[in-house]
Amino acid sequence: MLLPTHGANPNVFLKAIGAENLSHIKDFSVNTNPLGAPLVLHEKWNEFKDAAFSYPDPQVTELKNKLAAHHHVSAAQVLPTNGAAEAFFLIASLFSGEKAGIVQPTFVEYEQASKAYGCEVTYVPLAEENGWSWDIELIMSILPDIKVLWICHPNNPTGVMYSHEEWMKVVKAAAHHGTYLIIDEAFIDFVEHQPSFDSLILDYEHIIVVRSMTKMFNIAGLRLGYILANEKIISKMSKKQPPWSVNGLSQQVGMICVDEKDFVKKTVHYIKQERERILSQLKEWGLLVSPSQTNYYLCSVPSSIKTREWLVYLASHGVVARHTENFPFLNGRYIRLAVKTKEENDYLLKVIKQGLDEI
């Protein structure tokens, strides 16, 4: 049976591997903030609910202005969306029938969106043997032959980032060849120092940046993301966006979240400490892990067991992992795990160690 396309579908996943009757699970396939949502959202929730009973601002004016100020761009360079997923499909609509490159393995919806608009998709493989880094020469060589290149930064599922020096080579070469760069920064908020490419849209018309607010602020059910790009591109996409795409509750919550800088800082510090602790232990046990800089990482399946058997073992102990069967070039040889609470992370390590001792 095919496994679910995304993580965060524990019931579907458990049914697919024949373990659906478990009553207590810890879902390591979902990579939202393990610290939960900011406290202020809980405190103000009763105030937000009124937004559910009236039509929202169709232009998302207040949130757009606040996001523009946050990124030091103009409001005309910001387009709030119904999660990053809508952003991907709006962007893909601009390149209907064109040739698209995707740095792989990566988030599956870039390809889904591209193919939905008839794009011819070319994979640009990452080098597993080189710490999941990109082949900069291969990237440069493909730019003249494609109209758009999708890159996740930090990458999902590896959590890996690439050097600023190499990035600027790609940015300048893409500008020279008229190739658009789509930079997905859905998880950049979890990265120390947060090296965003938002400022590049002021100087490069071919750069489109996608951001997500659902991951850091743990509001996945509200669906809130946005696009940063030059005014012409934003204008084209806004004409394709369905009316009332960003609901009133999301707009209210988004306004609060933009100001939650201390919450973000606390999360980044926590994620770094826990990630380093977990990866160090897994490597000590002989497992291969990706050099992630964000709140998830790849971990190899023990060589002495089949992937599905390992997934079933973990699930039997209440641990749901993100499979990698639908990530090109991974073929299920790894699982993706989120950095969760310390208690949950300790439990994960206990289960993995027990499994390693038994096989």
C-alpha positions as CSV (number, residue, x, y, z in Angstrom):
1,M,0.0,0.0,0.0
2,L,1.3,3.5,-0.9
3,L,2.4,5.6,2.1
4,P,1.0,9.1,2.5
5,T,2.5,11.9,0.5
6,H,3.1,14.1,3.5
7,G,4.1,13.8,7.1
8,A,1.6,14.8,9.8
9,N,-0.9,12.2,8.6
10,P,-0.4,9.6,11.4
11,N,-3.7,7.7,11.1
12,V,-3.3,7.3,7.3
13,F,0.4,6.3,7.8
14,L,-0.4,3.7,10.5
15,K,-3.2,2.2,8.5
16,A,-0.8,1.9,5.5
17,I,1.7,-0.1,7.5
18,G,-0.9,-2.1,9.3
19,A,-0.5,-0.5,12.8
20,E,-3.6,1.6,13.0
21,N,-4.9,0.3,16.3
22,L,-2.3,2.1,18.4
23,S,-3.8,4.3,21.1
24,H,-0.7,6.4,22.0
25,I,1.6,7.9,19.4
26,K,4.3,10.5,19.2
27,D,4.3,12.0,15.7
28,F,7.8,12.7,14.6
29,S,6.7,13.2,11.0
30,V,5.2,16.6,11.7
31,N,7.8,19.4,12.0
32,T,6.0,22.3,13.5
33,N,7.3,24.1,16.6
34,P,7.6,21.5,19.5
35,L,7.1,24.4,22.0
36,G,3.6,24.9,20.7
37,A,2.0,28.2,19.6
38,P,2.9,31.5,21.3
39,L,1.1,32.0,24.6
40,V,-0.4,35.2,23.4
41,L,-2.5,33.3,20.9
42,H,-4.1,31.2,23.6
43,E,-4.7,34.4,25.7
44,K,-6.3,36.2,22.8
45,W,-8.2,33.3,21.2
46,N,-11.6,34.5,22.3
47,E,-10.9,37.9,20.6
48,F,-9.9,36.2,17.3
49,K,-13.0,34.1,17.0
50,D,-15.1,37.0,15.9
51,A,-13.2,37.0,12.7
52,A,-14.9,33.7,11.8
53,F,-18.3,35.4,11.5
54,S,-17.6,38.1,8.9
55,Y,-15.9,38.4,5.6
56,P,-12.2,39.1,5.9
57,D,-10.3,41.9,4.2
58,P,-9.9,40.5,0.6
59,Q,-6.7,42.5,0.2
60,V,-5.2,41.4,3.6
61,T,-4.1,45.0,4.0
62,E,-3.0,45.1,7.6
63,L,-1.1,41.9,7.6
64,K,0.5,42.7,4.2
65,N,1.7,46.1,5.5
66,K,3.1,44.4,8.7
67,L,5.0,41.7,6.7
68,A,6.4,44.4,4.4
69,A,7.7,46.4,7.3
70,H,9.1,43.2,8.9
71,H,11.1,42.4,5.7
72,H,11.9,46.0,4.8
73,V,10.1,45.8,1.5
74,S,7.0,47.5,0.1
75,A,3.5,46.1,0.5
76,A,3.3,45.7,-3.3
77,Q,6.1,43.1,-2.9
78,V,4.2,40.9,-0.5
79,L,1.4,38.4,-1.3
80,P,-0.2,36.6,1.7
81,T,-1.4,33.1,0.8
82,N,-3.4,30.2,2.1
83,G,-0.3,28.4,3.4
84,A,2.9,27.9,1.4
85,A,1.0,25.3,-0.7
86,E,-1.1,27.9,-2.4
87,A,2.0,30.0,-3.0
88,F,3.7,27.1,-4.8
89,F,0.7,26.7,-7.2
90,L,0.4,30.4,-7.8
91,I,4.1,30.6,-8.7
92,A,3.9,27.5,-10.9
93,S,1.0,29.1,-12.8
94,L,3.5,31.8,-14.0
95,F,5.6,29.2,-15.8
96,S,3.0,27.1,-17.4
97,G,4.5,24.7,-20.0
98,E,8.1,25.8,-19.3
99,K,11.1,23.8,-18.2
100,A,11.5,23.6,-14.4
101,G,14.5,22.3,-12.4
102,I,14.0,21.0,-8.9
103,V,16.9,20.4,-6.5
104,Q,16.2,16.9,-5.2
105,P,15.4,15.3,-2.8
106,T,13.1,18.0,-1.6
107,F,9.5,18.9,-0.7
108,V,7.1,17.1,-3.0
109,E,4.7,20.0,-3.8
110,Y,7.2,21.8,-6.1
111,E,6.9,19.0,-8.6
112,Q,3.1,18.6,-8.0
113,A,2.6,22.3,-8.7
114,S,4.9,22.4,-11.7
115,K,3.3,19.3,-13.4
116,A,-0.2,20.7,-12.7
117,Y,0.8,23.5,-15.0
118,G,2.4,21.3,-17.7
119,C,6.0,22.0,-16.8
120,E,8.7,19.7,-18.0
121,V,10.5,18.8,-14.8
122,T,14.3,18.1,-14.5
123,Y,15.8,16.8,-11.2
124,V,19.1,18.3,-10.0
125,P,20.4,15.7,-7.5
126,L,22.0,16.5,-4.2
127,A,25.2,14.7,-3.2
128,E,24.5,12.3,-0.4
129,E,28.2,11.5,-0.1
130,N,29.0,15.2,0.3
131,G,26.7,15.9,3.2
132,W,23.7,16.5,1.0
133,S,25.3,19.6,-0.5
134,W,24.5,20.7,-4.0
135,D,26.8,20.3,-7.0
136,I,27.4,24.0,-7.8
137,E,28.8,23.2,-11.2
138,L,25.8,21.1,-12.1
139,I,23.5,23.9,-10.9
140,M,25.3,26.4,-13.0
141,S,25.3,24.2,-16.1
142,I,21.5,23.6,-16.0
143,L,20.5,27.3,-15.6
144,P,20.6,28.1,-19.4
145,D,18.2,25.2,-20.2
146,I,15.4,25.9,-17.7
147,K,13.0,28.8,-17.0
148,V,12.7,28.2,-13.2
149,L,14.6,26.5,-10.5
150,W,13.0,25.4,-7.2
151,I,15.3,25.4,-4.1
152,C,14.4,24.7,-0.5
153,H,16.4,26.7,2.0
154,P,17.0,25.0,4.4
155,N,16.2,21.9,2.4
156,N,13.4,19.6,3.4
157,P,14.0,16.7,4.2
158,T,17.7,17.1,4.8
159,G,17.7,20.4,6.8
160,V,20.9,21.3,5.0
161,M,21.8,24.9,3.8
162,Y,24.3,26.0,1.2
163,S,27.0,28.7,1.5
164,H,26.3,32.3,0.8
165,E,29.2,32.5,-1.7
166,E,27.7,29.7,-3.8
167,W,24.2,31.1,-3.5
168,M,25.4,34.4,-4.9
169,K,27.0,32.6,-7.9
170,V,23.7,31.0,-8.6
171,V,21.7,34.2,-8.2
172,K,23.9,36.1,-10.6
173,A,24.1,33.3,-13.1
174,A,20.3,32.9,-13.1
175,A,19.9,36.6,-13.6
176,H,22.2,36.4,-16.6
177,H,20.3,33.5,-18.2
178,G,16.8,34.9,-17.3
179,T,16.1,31.9,-15.0
180,Y,13.8,32.4,-12.1
181,L,14.8,31.2,-8.6
182,I,12.1,30.0,-6.3
183,I,13.5,30.0,-2.8
184,D,11.3,28.2,-0.2
185,E,12.2,29.5,3.3
186,A,9.4,27.7,5.1
187,F,11.8,26.6,7.9
188,I,14.3,29.5,7.9
189,D,12.8,30.8,11.1
190,F,14.3,27.8,13.0
191,V,17.8,28.6,11.8
192,E,20.3,30.5,13.9
193,H,20.9,33.9,12.4
194,Q,18.1,33.3,9.9
195,P,20.0,34.1,6.7
196,S,17.0,35.0,4.5
197,F,17.1,36.0,0.9
198,D,14.2,38.4,1.3
199,S,16.4,41.5,0.6
200,L,17.5,40.1,-2.8
201,I,14.1,40.8,-4.3
202,L,14.9,44.5,-4.2
203,D,17.8,44.0,-6.6
204,Y,16.9,40.9,-8.6
205,E,13.6,40.6,-10.4
206,H,14.0,36.9,-11.0
207,I,13.9,35.9,-7.3
208,I,10.7,34.7,-5.6
209,V,10.8,33.9,-1.9
210,V,8.2,31.8,-0.2
211,R,7.7,32.0,3.6
212,S,5.4,30.0,6.0
213,M,4.1,31.1,9.3
214,T,2.5,27.7,10.2
215,K,5.7,26.0,11.1
216,M,7.3,28.3,13.6
217,F,4.1,29.4,15.2
218,N,2.4,26.0,15.2
219,I,-0.7,27.2,13.4
220,A,-0.8,24.6,10.6
221,G,-4.6,24.4,10.7
222,L,-4.9,28.1,9.9
223,R,-2.9,27.9,6.7
224,L,-0.8,31.0,6.4
225,G,2.1,31.8,4.2
226,Y,3.3,34.6,1.9
227,I,5.3,35.4,-1.2
228,L,8.0,38.0,-1.5
229,A,8.9,39.2,-5.0
230,N,9.0,42.2,-7.3
231,E,5.8,44.2,-7.8
232,K,5.1,42.9,-11.3
233,I,5.3,39.2,-10.3
234,I,3.2,39.9,-7.2
235,S,0.6,41.6,-9.3
236,K,0.4,38.7,-11.8
237,M,-0.1,36.2,-9.0
238,S,-2.7,38.2,-7.1
239,K,-4.9,38.2,-10.2
240,K,-4.8,34.4,-10.2
241,Q,-5.5,34.1,-6.4
242,P,-9.0,33.1,-5.4
243,P,-11.0,35.7,-3.5
244,W,-11.0,35.4,0.3
245,S,-8.0,33.1,0.1
246,V,-6.6,34.2,3.5
247,N,-9.3,33.9,6.1
248,G,-10.0,36.5,8.8
249,L,-8.8,34.3,11.6
250,S,-5.5,33.8,9.9
251,Q,-5.1,37.5,9.3
252,Q,-5.6,38.3,12.9
253,V,-3.3,35.6,14.2
254,G,-0.6,36.5,11.6
255,M,-0.6,40.1,12.8
256,I,0.3,38.9,16.3
257,C,2.9,36.3,15.2
258,V,5.0,38.8,13.3
259,D,5.8,40.6,16.6
260,E,6.7,37.4,18.5
261,K,10.5,37.9,18.2
262,D,11.3,36.6,21.7
263,F,9.3,33.4,21.0
264,V,11.2,32.8,17.8
265,K,14.5,33.5,19.6
266,K,13.6,31.0,22.4
267,T,12.6,28.4,19.8
268,V,15.8,28.7,17.8
269,H,18.0,28.3,20.9
270,Y,16.0,25.2,22.0
271,I,16.0,23.6,18.6
272,K,19.8,24.0,18.2
273,Q,20.5,22.4,21.6
274,E,18.2,19.5,21.2
275,R,19.1,18.8,17.5
276,E,22.8,18.7,18.4
277,R,22.2,16.4,21.3
278,I,20.1,14.0,19.3
279,L,22.3,13.9,16.2
280,S,25.4,13.3,18.4
281,Q,23.8,10.3,20.0
282,L,22.5,8.8,16.7
283,K,25.9,9.1,15.1
284,E,27.5,7.4,18.1
285,W,25.2,4.4,17.5
286,G,26.4,4.2,13.9
287,L,23.4,5.8,12.1
288,L,23.9,8.2,9.3
289,V,22.2,11.6,9.9
290,S,22.0,14.7,7.7
291,P,23.9,17.8,8.9
292,S,20.7,19.7,9.5
293,Q,20.5,23.3,10.6
294,T,16.7,23.3,11.4
295,N,14.1,21.4,13.3
296,Y,14.2,18.0,11.4
297,Y,16.8,15.7,10.0
298,L,17.3,12.6,8.0
299,C,18.3,9.4,9.8
300,S,19.3,6.2,8.1
301,V,17.4,3.0,8.4
302,P,19.7,0.3,10.1
303,S,21.3,-1.7,7.3
304,S,20.2,-5.0,8.8
305,I,16.5,-4.4,8.5
306,K,14.1,-3.4,5.7
307,T,12.7,0.1,5.8
308,R,9.0,-1.0,6.2
309,E,10.0,-3.3,9.0
310,W,11.8,-0.5,10.8
311,L,8.8,1.8,10.3
312,V,6.5,-0.9,11.8
313,Y,8.9,-1.4,14.7
314,L,9.0,2.3,15.5
315,A,5.2,2.6,15.1
316,S,4.7,-0.4,17.4
317,H,6.4,1.6,20.1
318,G,4.3,4.7,19.3
319,V,6.8,6.5,17.1
320,V,5.6,7.8,13.8
321,A,8.4,8.7,11.4
322,R,8.2,10.4,8.0
323,H,9.0,7.9,5.3
324,T,11.1,8.9,2.3
325,E,9.8,6.5,-0.3
326,N,8.5,9.4,-2.4
327,F,11.6,11.5,-2.2
328,P,13.7,11.1,-5.4
329,F,17.2,9.6,-4.7
330,L,16.3,8.5,-1.2
331,N,14.1,5.5,-2.0
332,G,13.1,5.0,1.6
333,R,16.6,4.4,2.8
334,Y,16.2,7.1,5.4
335,I,13.5,8.4,7.7
336,R,12.9,12.1,8.5
337,L,12.4,12.9,12.2
338,A,11.4,16.2,13.8
339,V,13.0,17.7,16.8
340,K,10.3,17.5,19.4
341,T,10.1,18.2,23.2
342,K,13.0,16.9,25.3
343,E,10.8,14.2,26.8
344,E,9.7,13.1,23.3
345,N,13.2,13.1,22.0
346,D,14.4,11.1,24.9
347,Y,11.7,8.5,24.2
348,L,12.7,8.4,20.5
349,L,16.3,7.7,21.4
350,K,15.2,5.0,23.8
351,V,13.1,3.3,21.2
352,I,15.8,3.5,18.5
353,K,18.5,2.1,20.9
354,Q,16.2,-0.8,21.9
355,G,15.6,-1.5,18.2
356,L,19.3,-1.5,17.4
357,D,20.0,-3.8,20.2
358,E,17.3,-6.3,19.0
359,I,18.3,-6.5,15.3
